[in-house]
Amino acid sequence: MSKLKSKFIVVEGAIGAGKTSLVLLLSKRYNAKHNLEVVEENPFLSKFYNDIERYAFQTQIFFLLSRYKQQLELAQQDLFNQSVFSDYLFAKDRIFAHLNLSGNELSMYENLYEIMVKGIPRPDLIVYLQASTETLMKRIALRDRPFERKMSFEYMRRLNLAYEEFFSYPDNYKKIKLIKIKTNNLDFVGESKDLEYIINEIYKGDSLK
């Protein structure tokens, strides 16, 4: 098995893209550590999907602080000697914030984010899993998390678009290698050939200067 040059690799994508599943598979394949986002512990999340406008700020700030704490712990690890796969990019927090917040709440969020982001480790490589909103909704329904049952198609459409826009601007990931993989027709959990395809794409992208 060919080794990867990159030591800190992030898998990103909208909700339902398969980030966590792929990170677990990759960390096992490469005998690497994994860094998984804490989602279920957010006490506001189930209320958020029932009333986005009312609970957006509390939900977002909880995620910001949780992700910040995780990333600080990650920064203290020796990322040069052991590879780490993470199922989120810290900047994703901002994607959600601009989708859900506005006015004074967004301004307050931005002030906090700008202070926190300075100490966050930058990945060497980002693997962006793309999928249609229809595919994402099907995957979300299949995993059937209670707090996601009220998630609307329109919300997911806007989120998916926000991700596409974010990864369309190179300034959002300066000096970080980016690999985009379309996953509508892939089942990398159930089909070994699909996993091998993704690993091959990662290896090719990682080899680029």
C-alpha positions in Angstrom: 0.0 0.0 0.0 1.4 3.4 -1.0 2.0 5.9 1.7 0.5 9.4 1.6 2.7 12.5 1.7 0.0 14.4 3.6 -0.1 13.9 7.4 -3.3 15.9 8.2 -6.1 15.0 5.9 -9.7 16.3 6.2 -12.8 14.8 4.6 -15.5 17.3 4.0 -19.0 17.5 2.5 -22.5 18.5 3.3 -24.6 16.5 5.9 -25.0 12.9 4.7 -22.0 13.0 2.3 -20.3 10.1 4.2 -17.5 12.0 5.9 -17.3 10.0 9.1 -17.7 6.6 7.4 -14.9 7.4 5.0 -12.6 8.8 7.8 -13.0 5.6 9.8 -12.2 3.4 6.8 -9.2 5.5 5.8 -7.8 5.7 9.3 -8.0 1.9 9.5 -6.4 1.4 6.1 -3.5 3.7 6.9 -3.2 2.8 10.5 -3.7 6.5 11.4 -5.5 8.4 14.1 -9.0 9.9 13.4 -10.6 13.1 14.7 -14.4 12.9 14.6 -16.7 15.8 15.1 -19.0 15.7 18.2 -22.5 16.2 16.9 -25.0 14.4 19.1 -23.8 16.2 22.3 -25.1 19.5 21.1 -28.2 20.1 23.3 -29.8 22.6 20.9 -29.6 20.5 17.7 -33.0 18.7 18.0 -34.7 22.1 18.7 -32.8 23.8 15.9 -34.4 21.8 13.1 -37.9 22.5 14.6 -37.2 26.3 14.8 -34.1 27.3 13.0 -34.4 31.0 13.5 -34.9 30.7 17.3 -32.1 28.2 18.0 -29.5 29.0 15.3 -27.3 31.1 17.5 -27.1 28.8 20.5 -26.6 25.8 18.2 -23.8 27.5 16.2 -21.9 28.8 19.3 -22.0 25.3 20.9 -20.5 23.9 17.7 -17.9 26.6 17.4 -16.6 26.1 20.9 -16.7 22.3 20.6 -14.8 22.3 17.3 -12.3 24.9 18.7 -11.6 22.7 21.7 -11.1 19.6 19.5 -8.8 21.5 17.1 -6.6 22.8 19.9 -6.2 19.3 21.2 -5.3 18.2 17.7 -2.7 21.0 17.3 -0.9 19.6 20.4 -0.4 16.2 18.7 2.6 15.4 16.6 1.1 15.7 13.2 4.4 15.1 11.5 5.0 11.6 12.9 1.5 10.1 12.7 -1.2 10.7 10.1 -4.5 12.0 11.2 -7.8 11.9 9.3 -10.6 14.3 10.4 -14.2 14.4 9.3 -14.5 18.2 9.3 -12.7 21.3 8.4 -12.8 24.1 11.1 -13.9 26.5 8.4 -17.1 24.5 7.9 -18.4 26.2 11.1 -18.4 29.5 9.2 -20.3 27.9 6.3 -23.1 27.0 8.6 -23.0 30.3 10.5 -23.5 32.3 7.3 -26.3 30.0 6.3 -28.2 30.3 9.6 -27.2 33.6 11.3 -27.7 37.3 10.3 -27.4 40.8 11.8 -25.9 41.2 15.2 -25.7 37.5 15.8 -23.6 37.0 12.7 -21.4 39.9 13.6 -20.8 38.5 17.1 -20.0 35.1 15.6 -17.5 36.6 13.2 -15.7 38.3 16.0 -15.4 35.1 17.9 -14.4 33.1 14.8 -11.6 35.5 13.9 -10.1 35.2 17.3 -10.3 31.4 17.4 -9.2 30.5 13.9 -5.6 31.8 14.4 -4.6 28.8 16.5 -6.2 26.2 14.3 -3.9 23.7 12.5 -4.2 23.7 8.7 -4.7 20.4 6.9 -2.4 19.3 4.1 -5.2 17.8 2.0 -9.0 18.2 1.8 -11.2 15.5 0.3 -14.5 17.1 -0.7 -17.3 14.5 -1.1 -19.9 15.9 -3.5 -23.5 14.6 -3.9 -26.8 15.9 -5.1 -29.3 17.2 -2.5 -31.6 14.2 -3.4 -28.8 11.8 -2.6 -27.9 13.5 0.7 -31.5 13.4 1.8 -31.8 9.7 1.0 -28.6 8.9 3.0 -29.9 11.1 5.9 -33.2 9.2 5.9 -31.4 5.8 5.9 -29.3 6.6 9.0 -32.4 8.0 10.7 -30.9 10.1 13.4 -33.8 11.4 15.5 -32.6 15.1 15.5 -32.3 15.0 11.7 -35.9 13.8 11.0 -37.2 17.4 10.7 -34.5 18.5 8.3 -36.1 20.0 5.2 -35.1 19.5 1.6 -34.8 23.3 1.1 -32.4 23.6 4.0 -30.2 20.8 2.6 -30.4 22.4 -0.9 -29.1 25.7 0.5 -26.4 24.0 2.5 -25.2 21.9 -0.4 -25.0 25.1 -2.5 -23.0 26.8 0.2 -20.5 24.0 0.3 -20.2 24.1 -3.5 -19.6 27.9 -3.4 -17.0 27.6 -0.6 -14.9 25.0 -2.5 -15.2 27.0 -5.7 -13.0 29.8 -4.3 -9.3 28.8 -3.9 -8.8 31.6 -1.4 -10.9 29.5 1.1 -8.2 26.8 1.1 -4.9 28.5 0.3 -1.9 26.2 0.0 -4.1 23.2 0.8 -4.5 20.4 -1.8 -8.1 19.8 -2.7 -9.6 16.7 -4.2 -13.3 16.7 -5.3 -15.0 13.3 -5.6 -18.6 12.9 -6.9 -20.3 10.2 -4.8 -23.8 9.9 -6.1 -23.1 6.5 -7.6 -20.6 5.3 -5.0 -21.1 3.1 -2.0 -17.6 3.1 -0.4 -19.0 1.4 2.8 -20.6 -1.5 1.1 -18.5 -1.9 -2.1 -14.8 -2.4 -1.8 -14.2 -1.3 -5.4 -15.8 2.1 -4.6 -13.5 2.5 -1.6 -10.5 1.6 -3.7 -11.5 4.2 -6.3 -11.6 6.9 -3.7 -8.3 5.8 -2.2 -6.8 5.9 -5.7 -8.1 9.4 -6.2 -6.7 10.6 -2.9 -3.3 9.1 -3.7 -3.3 10.8 -7.1 -4.3 14.2 -5.6 -1.8 13.8 -2.8 1.0 13.2 -5.2 0.5 16.5 -7.0 2.9 19.3 -6.1 
